[in-house]
């Protein structure tokens, strides 16, 4: 309904981002039809941050999503990315960025963020 009423154009004119979460090929297909600012995929790994109704998608699904998504649309990986190493794996699989909770819920948050940044710079 939003798209049919010109809502997406209004969002873009206001410099707002519209992200769409995907958990299946059907959801990805719907998201691609809308052409959002970004598409997220999750959970990539099992997560304890919240109850989810979807099985972990894994790194191979990130690779497949990246093949299917227009290169202009960033892919955000989310779910179970609880340390720098997993962040690096997700980035290497093709995600443009990661959304994390557990990775920064550490005793030393500043250090955790620094480790994430370094890991995401690795190719």
N, C-alpha and C positions, 0 to 999 in steps of 0.2 A: 504494500500500500504506500509506504514511504516513497519508494522509487517512482511509482506511477504518478504521484502528486508533485514531483519535482523536489522532493525532500533531500535527495542526495546532492543535488546541485546547491541547495541552500546550505547544507553542511559544508561543502567545499568552499563556498563563498565566504563563510565565516571562519575559514582556516581551522576547522575542526577535523579530527580524524574519525573515521568509522572503521572499526575493526570487527571482523566476524570470526568467531570461534568455530572450529570444525573438528569433528570426531569421526567422520565417515565420508565415503565418496559422495554420498547423496548431499551431505552438508557442504562439501567442497564444491560440488556442481552448482548448488544454489548460490554460494558465495561468489563464484566466478562470474555468474550472471549479473551480480550487483556491482562488481568491480570496486570493492572497498579500498580504503587506504592501506589496510594490511589484513592478512589472514593468519590466524593462530591455529596451531595443531596441538592437541593434548588429550590426555596426558601422555608425554613421551615415555616416561618411566612411571612406576608405581609411586603414588604420593601419599603422604600422611597429613598434608596441610588441610585437606577437606575430603569429604566423601564424594566420589565421582561414580557415575553409572557406566563408565567406559573402561575397557581394558587398556593397558599401556599400548601405545602405538609403535614404539620402537624407532630406532634410527633409520631402518629401511623405509619406513613410511615418510619420514622427513625427506629422504632422497626422492621418493616418488612424487610427493606433493610439490617439491621444487621443480620437477620436470613438468608438472601440469599447470603451475601458476605462471601467469604473465611475469616476466622478469622485472617489470615496473612495480609489482606488488610485493612488498616485503613479507617474508614468512617468519612468524614468531613462534618459537617452540616454548611450551609450558608443561609443567607437571613432572615432579620428581627430579628436577635438575638442582640437586642439593649441594653441589660443590664445583670447584673450578674445573676438575677433570671432566665431569659430565658436561659442563658448559662447552668445553673444547670439543668433545665428541659430537655434540649437537651442531655446533658451528661447522665442523668438518663434514658432517652429513648434509649440510646445505642450508641450515637455518640462517636467516639474516641477523637475528638477535634472539635473546632468551628473556623469559619472564621468570623470576625466581622469588621464592619466599625462604625456603629452608637454607638456601645457599648463603643468605645474609643474616639468618637468625643464629648468630654465633656469639661467643663471648667477646670476640674482637671484630665487630662489624666492619670497621675501617679496613682492617687487614683482609677480611673476606671479600670486600668489594675490590680491593686492589688485585687480589688473586684472580677474581673473575675477569677483570679488565685485561690482565696479562693473558689469561687463557683464551679469551675471545679474539685477541690479536694474532694468535697462532693460526697458521693455515694447515 
